[in-house]
Amino acid sequence: MSSSKTLTGVTGGLTTALAWGGMFAVARSAYDHLDPFHLTAVRFALGALLFLALLAVREGASAFRYEGNLAKLWILGTVGFAGFNLLTYVGLQSIPAQSSSLVVATMPLVTVIVLWIRTKKKPAPLALAFTVLALAGLTIVLGDGNPLAAFSGGLGTGGLLTLIGVICWVVYTTSAAQFAGWSPLRYTALSCLPGTLSILVVTAVSQAAGWTGGFGPGAYLDAWWQILYVAVPATAVAILTWNIANRNLGPTNGVLFINLVPVTAFVVSAFQGHTPTGAELTGISLVIVSLLGANLAGRRHAARAAATAPSTPGTPPGTGTAPEAGTTRATVGRPR
């Protein structure tokens, strides 16, 4: 993996972590005006428009062709955007933001398991070790020094919904390998559009069935800044940089940046006057070590694979293309 590709991936991962770090508190504050369904609907209605506008500017009209993949991208967009965000936002109504971020932080472990199921190959021991280490750091932070305290009392229905949402997002993220010839922007935009249509349908059905209330223009105006935040930094920017990180680093390494999401919340609180405790500093350090360790391990794995890969005619030995760091093969998830 080239240094420029690594830097691009790391920048994308950090951008996503920072943008999503404040999303839980912002979304929760919007519940005084909108329910999770309508907040998610307006968030992605605006986000999809931004993605499509960026795609038109960057890649032109030809990039809007689905090339026979509309049904597949509709399913993936529904699973990823509707599944993850609706379930997470609904779950956030019944569990604290910290608990929600903790469940989302299991994403690296879920990714390893999903890739294991898809490829039928056991993950590298270091991949498991670093994801567990990052999760341990988070539980130390959220448990104020006692990892078990982070789980005391259980996470209940809200935690279960969030966990299902995490699985949905991992399936969407790892499925990007099926569109290796597309840019991250194109995959994001063309999957977000049908996914948003699914969100709008689910919201309309929920309102018609009486599961959610109806909201007039005043409610959206009252929550204007929350809507702006979740639609632009937390959607248009963060999801695009998320796919960029996973494309450049591989899903196993890219997903580790999700561990910085709850950590970001503590950094924000520190700027607001909160003095970090020893437990918080310890947990944050473990997360950072896990990110660095996973990246170094991935680069060594890629270098070894490149050195041993069979060369094609006219290609010097040792210069074969290695799989992405943290993945098994570049063909993972592609149609056969």
QUIKATA-V220168 format. One record per pair of residues at least 4 apart in sequence whose C-alpha atoms are under 7 Angstrom apart, sorted by the first residue. I is the first residue (numbers start at 0). GAP is how many residues later the second one is. D is the distance in Angstrom with one decimal. If there is no record, write none. Layout:
# QUIKATA-V220168
i=I gap=GAP d=D
i=I gap=GAP d=D
This chain:
# QUIKATA-V220168
i=0 gap=4 d=6.6
i=0 gap=5 d=6.7
i=0 gap=298 d=6.8
i=1 gap=4 d=6.3
i=2 gap=4 d=6.1
i=3 gap=4 d=6.1
i=4 gap=4 d=6.2
i=4 gap=243 d=5.8
i=5 gap=4 d=6.1
i=5 gap=242 d=6.4
i=5 gap=243 d=6.4
i=6 gap=4 d=6.0
i=7 gap=4 d=6.2
i=8 gap=4 d=6.2
i=8 gap=235 d=6.1
i=8 gap=236 d=3.9
i=8 gap=237 d=7.0
i=8 gap=239 d=5.0
i=8 gap=240 d=5.6
i=9 gap=4 d=6.1
i=9 gap=235 d=6.3
i=10 gap=4 d=6.1
i=11 gap=4 d=6.3
i=11 gap=229 d=4.4
i=11 gap=230 d=6.0
i=11 gap=232 d=6.0
i=11 gap=233 d=4.9
i=12 gap=4 d=6.2
i=12 gap=228 d=6.5
i=12 gap=229 d=5.9
i=12 gap=232 d=5.2
i=12 gap=241 d=6.4
i=12 gap=244 d=5.5
i=13 gap=4 d=6.2
i=13 gap=243 d=6.6
i=14 gap=4 d=6.2
i=14 gap=223 d=6.5
i=14 gap=226 d=6.7
i=15 gap=4 d=5.9
i=15 gap=222 d=4.3
i=15 gap=223 d=7.0
i=15 gap=225 d=6.1
i=15 gap=226 d=5.8
i=16 gap=4 d=5.7
i=16 gap=240 d=6.2
i=16 gap=241 d=6.0
i=16 gap=243 d=5.6
i=16 gap=244 d=4.8
i=17 gap=243 d=6.6
i=17 gap=246 d=6.2
i=18 gap=4 d=6.9
i=18 gap=214 d=5.6
i=18 gap=215 d=5.2
i=18 gap=219 d=6.0
i=19 gap=214 d=5.5
i=19 gap=241 d=6.0
i=20 gap=240 d=4.3
i=20 gap=241 d=5.9
i=20 gap=243 d=5.1
i=20 gap=244 d=5.5
i=21 gap=4 d=6.3
i=21 gap=243 d=6.1
i=22 gap=4 d=5.9
i=22 gap=207 d=6.6
i=22 gap=211 d=6.6
i=23 gap=4 d=6.1
i=23 gap=73 d=5.7
i=24 gap=4 d=6.2
i=24 gap=72 d=6.4
i=25 gap=4 d=6.5
i=25 gap=200 d=5.9
i=26 gap=4 d=6.9
i=26 gap=199 d=6.6
i=29 gap=4 d=6.1
i=29 gap=193 d=5.9
i=29 gap=196 d=6.1
i=30 gap=4 d=5.5
i=32 gap=186 d=5.3
i=32 gap=189 d=6.7
i=32 gap=190 d=6.3
i=33 gap=4 d=6.2
i=33 gap=5 d=5.9
i=33 gap=185 d=6.5
i=34 gap=4 d=6.1
i=35 gap=4 d=5.9
i=35 gap=50 d=6.8
i=35 gap=53 d=5.4
i=35 gap=54 d=5.7
i=36 gap=4 d=6.1
i=36 gap=49 d=6.5
i=36 gap=166 d=5.5
i=37 gap=4 d=6.2
i=37 gap=165 d=6.5
i=38 gap=4 d=6.0
i=39 gap=4 d=6.3
i=39 gap=45 d=6.9
i=39 gap=46 d=6.5
i=40 gap=4 d=6.0
i=40 gap=158 d=5.9
i=40 gap=159 d=5.7
i=41 gap=4 d=6.2
i=42 gap=4 d=6.1
i=42 gap=184 d=6.2
i=42 gap=187 d=6.0
i=42 gap=188 d=4.6
i=43 gap=4 d=5.6
i=43 gap=152 d=5.8
i=43 gap=187 d=6.5
i=44 gap=4 d=6.5
i=44 gap=151 d=6.3
i=45 gap=4 d=6.4
i=45 gap=185 d=6.1
i=46 gap=4 d=6.2
i=46 gap=184 d=5.3
i=46 gap=185 d=6.6
i=46 gap=188 d=5.9
i=46 gap=189 d=5.2
i=47 gap=4 d=6.1
i=47 gap=141 d=6.6
i=47 gap=144 d=5.9
i=47 gap=145 d=5.6
i=48 gap=4 d=6.1
i=49 gap=4 d=6.2
i=49 gap=186 d=6.4
i=50 gap=4 d=6.1
i=50 gap=138 d=5.1
i=50 gap=185 d=6.3
i=51 gap=4 d=6.2
i=51 gap=137 d=5.7
i=52 gap=4 d=6.3
i=53 gap=4 d=6.0
i=54 gap=4 d=5.5
i=54 gap=5 d=6.7
i=54 gap=130 d=6.5
i=54 gap=131 d=6.4
i=55 gap=4 d=4.5
i=55 gap=5 d=5.9
i=58 gap=4 d=5.9
i=62 gap=123 d=6.7
i=65 gap=4 d=5.5
i=68 gap=4 d=6.0
i=69 gap=4 d=5.9
i=70 gap=4 d=6.3
i=71 gap=4 d=6.2
i=72 gap=4 d=5.7
i=72 gap=118 d=5.1
i=73 gap=4 d=6.0
i=73 gap=117 d=6.2
i=73 gap=120 d=5.1
i=73 gap=121 d=6.0
i=74 gap=4 d=6.1
i=75 gap=4 d=5.9
i=75 gap=96 d=5.6
i=75 gap=115 d=6.7
i=76 gap=4 d=5.5
i=76 gap=114 d=4.6
i=76 gap=115 d=5.5
i=76 gap=117 d=6.2
i=76 gap=118 d=4.1
i=77 gap=4 d=4.9
i=77 gap=5 d=6.3
i=77 gap=117 d=4.2
i=77 gap=120 d=6.0
i=78 gap=4 d=4.7
i=78 gap=89 d=5.4
i=78 gap=93 d=6.6
i=79 gap=4 d=5.5
i=79 gap=88 d=5.4
i=79 gap=89 d=4.6
i=79 gap=92 d=5.0
i=80 gap=4 d=5.8
i=80 gap=111 d=6.8
i=80 gap=114 d=5.8
i=81 gap=4 d=5.5
i=81 gap=113 d=6.2
i=81 gap=116 d=6.8
i=81 gap=117 d=5.4
i=82 gap=4 d=5.9
i=82 gap=82 d=5.5
i=82 gap=85 d=5.8
i=83 gap=4 d=5.9
i=83 gap=81 d=3.8
i=83 gap=82 d=5.9
i=83 gap=84 d=5.6
i=83 gap=85 d=5.5
i=84 gap=4 d=5.9
i=84 gap=80 d=6.9
i=85 gap=4 d=6.0
i=86 gap=4 d=6.0
i=86 gap=74 d=5.4
i=86 gap=75 d=5.7
i=86 gap=78 d=5.4
i=87 gap=4 d=6.1
i=87 gap=73 d=6.5
i=87 gap=74 d=4.6
i=87 gap=77 d=6.0
i=88 gap=4 d=6.9
i=90 gap=4 d=6.5
i=90 gap=67 d=3.7
i=90 gap=68 d=6.3
i=90 gap=70 d=5.7
i=90 gap=71 d=5.8
i=91 gap=4 d=6.6
i=91 gap=5 d=6.6
i=91 gap=8 d=6.4
i=91 gap=66 d=6.4
i=93 gap=64 d=5.4
i=94 gap=4 d=6.3
i=94 gap=5 d=6.6
i=94 gap=63 d=5.8
i=94 gap=64 d=7.0
i=95 gap=4 d=6.3
i=96 gap=4 d=6.2
i=97 gap=4 d=6.2
i=97 gap=164 d=7.0
i=98 gap=4 d=6.4
i=99 gap=4 d=6.3
i=99 gap=59 d=6.6
i=99 gap=62 d=6.9
i=100 gap=4 d=6.1
i=100 gap=161 d=5.5
i=101 gap=4 d=7.0
i=101 gap=160 d=7.0
i=102 gap=56 d=6.7
i=102 gap=59 d=6.6
i=102 gap=60 d=6.1
i=103 gap=59 d=7.0
i=103 gap=62 d=6.1
i=104 gap=30 d=7.0
i=104 gap=153 d=5.8
i=104 gap=154 d=5.1
i=105 gap=4 d=6.3
i=105 gap=29 d=6.9
i=106 gap=4 d=6.0
i=106 gap=59 d=6.2
i=106 gap=148 d=6.8
i=107 gap=4 d=6.3
i=107 gap=23 d=6.0
i=107 gap=144 d=6.6
i=107 gap=147 d=5.4
i=107 gap=148 d=5.5
i=108 gap=4 d=6.4
i=108 gap=22 d=6.1
i=109 gap=4 d=6.1
i=109 gap=57 d=6.6
i=110 gap=4 d=6.1
i=110 gap=59 d=5.8
i=110 gap=141 d=6.5
i=111 gap=4 d=6.0
i=111 gap=11 d=6.7
i=111 gap=140 d=6.5
i=112 gap=4 d=6.2
i=113 gap=4 d=6.2
i=114 gap=4 d=5.9
i=115 gap=4 d=5.4
i=115 gap=5 d=5.5
i=115 gap=6 d=5.7
i=115 gap=7 d=6.4
i=118 gap=213 d=6.7
i=122 gap=4 d=6.5
i=123 gap=4 d=6.8
i=124 gap=4 d=6.1
i=125 gap=4 d=6.0
i=126 gap=4 d=6.3
i=126 gap=167 d=6.7
i=127 gap=4 d=6.1
i=128 gap=4 d=6.1
i=129 gap=4 d=6.1
i=129 gap=160 d=5.0
i=129 gap=163 d=7.0
i=129 gap=164 d=6.1
i=130 gap=4 d=6.2
i=130 gap=159 d=7.0
i=131 gap=4 d=6.1
i=132 gap=4 d=6.3
i=132 gap=153 d=6.6
i=132 gap=157 d=6.2
i=133 gap=4 d=6.4
i=133 gap=125 d=6.7
i=133 gap=152 d=6.0
i=133 gap=153 d=4.5
i=133 gap=156 d=5.5
i=134 gap=4 d=6.3
i=135 gap=4 d=6.3
i=136 gap=4 d=6.4
i=136 gap=146 d=3.8
i=136 gap=147 d=6.2
i=136 gap=149 d=5.0
i=136 gap=150 d=5.6
i=137 gap=4 d=6.1
i=137 gap=145 d=5.7
i=138 gap=4 d=5.6
i=138 gap=8 d=4.6
i=138 gap=11 d=5.7
i=139 gap=4 d=5.9
i=139 gap=5 d=4.8
i=139 gap=6 d=5.7
i=139 gap=7 d=4.6
i=139 gap=139 d=6.2
i=139 gap=140 d=7.0
i=139 gap=143 d=5.3
i=140 gap=4 d=6.3
i=140 gap=138 d=5.8
i=140 gap=139 d=4.6
i=140 gap=142 d=5.1
i=141 gap=8 d=5.5
i=142 gap=4 d=5.1
i=142 gap=5 d=6.7
i=142 gap=6 d=4.7
i=142 gap=7 d=4.3
i=143 gap=135 d=5.7
i=143 gap=136 d=6.8
i=144 gap=134 d=4.6
i=147 gap=4 d=6.5
i=154 gap=4 d=4.6
i=155 gap=4 d=6.4
i=156 gap=4 d=6.1
i=157 gap=4 d=6.2
i=158 gap=4 d=6.1
i=159 gap=4 d=6.3
i=160 gap=4 d=6.2
i=161 gap=4 d=6.2
i=162 gap=4 d=6.4
i=163 gap=4 d=6.4
i=164 gap=4 d=6.3
i=165 gap=4 d=6.2
i=166 gap=4 d=6.3
i=167 gap=4 d=6.4
i=168 gap=4 d=6.1
i=169 gap=4 d=6.0
i=170 gap=4 d=6.0
i=171 gap=4 d=6.9
i=173 gap=77 d=6.3
i=174 gap=158 d=6.3
i=175 gap=4 d=6.9
i=176 gap=155 d=6.6
i=176 gap=156 d=5.8
i=176 gap=157 d=6.2
i=177 gap=155 d=5.5
i=177 gap=156 d=4.2
i=177 gap=157 d=6.6
i=181 gap=4 d=6.1
i=181 gap=5 d=6.4
i=182 gap=4 d=6.4
i=183 gap=4 d=6.0
i=183 gap=56 d=6.8
i=183 gap=59 d=5.6
i=183 gap=60 d=5.7
i=184 gap=4 d=6.0
i=184 gap=55 d=6.2
i=185 gap=4 d=5.9
i=186 gap=4 d=6.0
i=187 gap=4 d=5.8
i=187 gap=52 d=6.5
i=188 gap=4 d=6.3
i=190 gap=4 d=6.1
i=191 gap=4 d=5.9
i=192 gap=4 d=6.5
i=193 gap=4 d=6.4
i=194 gap=4 d=6.4
i=195 gap=4 d=6.2
i=196 gap=4 d=6.2
i=197 gap=4 d=6.1
i=198 gap=4 d=6.1
i=199 gap=4 d=6.1
i=200 gap=4 d=6.1
i=201 gap=4 d=6.0
i=202 gap=4 d=6.2
i=203 gap=4 d=6.1
i=204 gap=4 d=6.0
i=205 gap=4 d=6.3
i=205 gap=5 d=5.1
i=205 gap=6 d=5.8
i=206 gap=4 d=5.8
i=206 gap=5 d=4.8
i=206 gap=6 d=5.9
i=206 gap=7 d=6.5
i=214 gap=4 d=6.0
i=216 gap=4 d=6.3
i=217 gap=4 d=6.1
i=218 gap=4 d=6.4
i=219 gap=4 d=6.0
i=222 gap=4 d=6.1
i=223 gap=4 d=6.1
i=224 gap=4 d=6.2
i=225 gap=4 d=6.2
i=226 gap=4 d=5.9
i=227 gap=4 d=6.0
i=228 gap=4 d=5.7
i=228 gap=5 d=6.3
i=229 gap=4 d=4.7
i=229 gap=5 d=6.0
i=230 gap=4 d=5.0
i=230 gap=5 d=6.4
i=231 gap=4 d=4.9
i=231 gap=5 d=6.1
i=232 gap=4 d=5.0
i=232 gap=5 d=6.0
i=233 gap=4 d=5.1
i=234 gap=4 d=5.4
i=235 gap=4 d=6.4
i=236 gap=4 d=6.2
i=237 gap=4 d=5.9
i=238 gap=4 d=6.3
i=239 gap=4 d=6.3
i=240 gap=4 d=6.0
i=241 gap=4 d=6.3
i=242 gap=4 d=6.0
i=243 gap=4 d=6.2
i=244 gap=4 d=5.8
i=244 gap=9 d=5.3
i=245 gap=4 d=4.8
i=245 gap=5 d=4.7
i=245 gap=8 d=4.6
i=245 gap=9 d=6.9
i=248 gap=4 d=5.7
i=248 gap=5 d=5.4
i=248 gap=75 d=6.4
i=248 gap=76 d=5.7
i=249 gap=4 d=5.8
i=249 gap=74 d=5.1
i=249 gap=75 d=5.3
i=249 gap=76 d=5.5
i=249 gap=77 d=5.8
i=250 gap=4 d=5.7
i=250 gap=75 d=6.7
i=250 gap=76 d=6.7
i=251 gap=4 d=6.9
i=251 gap=74 d=4.8
i=251 gap=75 d=6.2
i=252 gap=41 d=6.4
i=252 gap=42 d=6.4
i=252 gap=72 d=6.9
i=252 gap=73 d=5.5
i=255 gap=35 d=6.4
i=258 gap=28 d=6.8
i=259 gap=4 d=5.9
i=260 gap=4 d=6.9
i=261 gap=4 d=6.9
i=262 gap=4 d=6.5
i=262 gap=21 d=6.5
i=263 gap=4 d=6.2
i=264 gap=4 d=6.3
i=265 gap=4 d=6.2
i=266 gap=4 d=6.5
i=267 gap=4 d=6.5
i=268 gap=4 d=6.5
i=268 gap=5 d=5.5
i=269 gap=4 d=4.3
i=269 gap=5 d=5.8
i=269 gap=6 d=6.6
i=275 gap=4 d=6.0
i=275 gap=5 d=6.6
i=276 gap=4 d=6.4
i=277 gap=4 d=6.1
i=278 gap=4 d=6.1
i=279 gap=4 d=6.1
i=280 gap=4 d=6.1
i=281 gap=4 d=6.4
i=282 gap=4 d=6.4
i=283 gap=4 d=6.4
i=284 gap=4 d=6.1
i=285 gap=4 d=6.1
i=286 gap=4 d=6.4
i=287 gap=4 d=6.3
i=288 gap=4 d=5.9
i=289 gap=4 d=5.9
i=290 gap=4 d=6.2
i=291 gap=4 d=6.2
i=292 gap=4 d=6.0
i=293 gap=4 d=6.0
i=294 gap=4 d=6.2
i=295 gap=4 d=6.3
i=296 gap=4 d=6.1
i=297 gap=4 d=6.1
i=297 gap=27 d=4.5
i=297 gap=28 d=5.3
i=298 gap=4 d=6.1
i=298 gap=26 d=6.0
i=299 gap=4 d=6.2
i=300 gap=4 d=6.2
i=300 gap=24 d=6.9
i=301 gap=4 d=6.1
i=301 gap=20 d=5.5
i=301 gap=21 d=6.4
i=301 gap=22 d=6.8
i=301 gap=23 d=5.7
i=302 gap=4 d=6.2
i=303 gap=4 d=6.3
i=304 gap=4 d=5.8
i=304 gap=17 d=5.4
i=305 gap=12 d=5.7
i=305 gap=13 d=6.1
i=305 gap=14 d=5.3
i=305 gap=15 d=5.9
i=305 gap=16 d=4.7
i=306 gap=11 d=4.1
i=306 gap=12 d=6.7
i=307 gap=10 d=6.2
i=308 gap=9 d=6.5
i=308 gap=11 d=5.4
i=309 gap=10 d=6.6
i=310 gap=4 d=5.6
i=310 gap=5 d=6.5
i=310 gap=6 d=5.3
i=310 gap=7 d=6.9
i=310 gap=8 d=6.9
i=310 gap=9 d=5.5
i=314 gap=4 d=6.9
i=322 gap=4 d=6.5
i=322 gap=5 d=6.5
i=322 gap=6 d=4.9
i=322 gap=7 d=5.0
i=323 gap=6 d=6.4
i=327 gap=4 d=7.0
